[in-house]
Amino acid sequence: MSTIIIYTILTLSMIGILSAIILYFVAQKFKVYEDPRIDRVEATLPGANCGGCGYAGCRAFADVCVSRGELANLFCPVGGNDCMSSVAGILGIETTKQDPKVAVVRCNGTCEYRPKTNIYDGTMSCAIASSLYAGDTGCQYGCLGCGDCEVSCEFDALHMNPLTGLPEIDDEKCIACGACVKACPKTLIEMRKKAPKDRKIYVSCRNMDKGAVARKSCSVACIGCGLCQKECKYDAITIASNLAFIDSDKCKLCRKCVSVCPTNAIIELNFPPRKIVAAEIKPETSEN
Amino acid sequence: MIKTFKIGGVHPAENKLSAEKAIEVLALPKSVFIPVGQHIGAPAEAVVQKGDQVKAGQLIARSSGFVSANIHSSVSGTVKKIDIGPDTSGYPKKGVYIDVEDDIWDEQIDRSSEVKTEISLDSAAILAKIQDAGIVGLGGATFPTHVKLVPPKGMKAEVLLINGVECEPYLTSDHRMMLEHGAELVVGVQLLMKALNVTRAAIGIENNKPDAIEKMKDLLAGQNTISVMPLQVKYPQGGEKQLIKAVTGREVPSGALPISVGVVVTNIATTFAVYEAVQKNKPLFERIVTVTGKSVQNPSNFKVRIGTAISQLIEAAGGLPENCGKIINGGPMMGKAVANIEIPVTKGTSGILMMPEKEAKRRAVMPCIRCSRCVSVCPMGLEPFLLMTVSEKQIWETAENERIMDCIECGSCSYTCPANRPLLDYIRLGKGKVGALIRTRKQ
């Protein structure tokens, strides 16, 4: 009886040892070299797997960082500059700081400003609505209000406001991954440079119709009159196809354009009330 | 046994309310808006200017490519402006506005009602006339007919099929056309046969139109080149591939054109337009439009000048019903809801349907219960539930492998779904995306 047990143990052990030897050589033969830095870079990344960097998840991004050996055009919006400098540290290279960005919705067509001309009762998806027709208001460029951007946001930073029917962005939570920019079929969402205290000045309209046509469908539409462009001292405003655009890199947040806009299409956010500001804001703008 | 296509299909309530109504000529509008892009392919280029005097039948926009079509003025008067105007899609389209004065037609056009049966032209001349007249597929797809009639190199047409199926519920314009203009249609078919150089033709008609079948059979008695083929009533039999399967038994391979099995299909209204263009020198500037709906006072079939606002058609049919919830350009299965009643009638407008609010409303979407009804009704043998899911999840590769591009957008899946799932909406979205991907890959 005991001999059977001994033989069994011996045989199984032999098989085990033999397999281990074979596996060792096979593993040597088919070994794939992987840079150990990839693992370390991945560990420093936030692990959100949001795709905001343009690659399929954090592992893929780490792979690209290591294989390129430089960080030009590579940026993790979730981790920000701190994360990128530690990645640079692992790779032993320098990186340039990028300005933090934030998403901005460029449509202010609430029901009050932009009356509905028909009722959309189809599937609640902007992609489908825009594949079917121009939208339920007179403006073919404006927000459809079905909330594809809200669904796309992984960080709970974007919500549809049921009162206005427009999306609103929580600046604290937005990490500028760009998912909403891709989700919006009307390309209303733009990534803009984050200013101190989350101050923002932007043209909240994408209507490229002629002024009269745009105004007819929405009372706060940009009519491309060019008054803001004339007012701007910093060449930050350009007008193309009846639409003004403020370049956030050039804008000094002086707010002069806001007061000249005849349709209130330019929006200022998170500024203290006017007049008191005029003196106060100067030191800050010089920082920019 | 009466023929039909084999896979899938549904049978929605027919509701052919205007089947007994003879074609009426709609009063001339005060002004028209004629879009320059009324067909698949490149929009035509306007050749008139503001202030020009035009006659009905005069060329106002010239075809701008191989797959494109000429546009003619449908009225006589002064060109008011060339500007953007309303369209079914809601996106503005470019077109010509004309203020109507009198009703002067181009001198070339033979306005007599006498049927001219003698065919004097040869194949090339017939094709040239069709191209000049700006004829496109009037069933709704608006593909330029002259392109369809020239088979690609290495392929040859054997059979001409005339689509008299009119499987869309409510619509009756082709039905009335067969009853009232049967003799002209026969000449039209002969002209198309000559243009294509084929010896056989068949007219497929669903057997819910026994009067049309009888009329066409009477007209075609005593000859054996053109046959009338009664078909079982089933939607979407008017689909090109379904009709070919039903009448000839041939199956068009995935991604191929009907010509690959030697068949060319044209619609009844198109055939009539070919007759008028070749025998009467009349370009395509009028068409028959069914204006209908359950609560519409007077469902009718109107002969309408292209460019007339649909509001005028609605008025002529007794006005907008009080309980109207949706106005559809086309039939209830494949038509598109319109957002503006000032949109013009174009070459592709086969009907204007007013749905009562109760029927027009979408029902609440519920989860898929895996009953596979959508699979069993799909006439292309696809799996709509799967295509919807992959479109929703944006897995375009799988969508392409599951042959999303074969979908003919007939809507049978959405119609039959007990959970009211918006199958076609998502499939159409996926088709758009996959189509764009395929195009970029080819470049």
Interface residues (C-beta under 8 A of the other chain):
Chain A: T117 N118 D121 G122 T123 S125 A127 I128 S131 L132 Y133 A134 G135 D136 Q140
Chain B: T88 S89 G90 Y91 P92 K336 A337 A339 N340 K361 R362 V365 P422 D425 Y426 R428 L429 G432
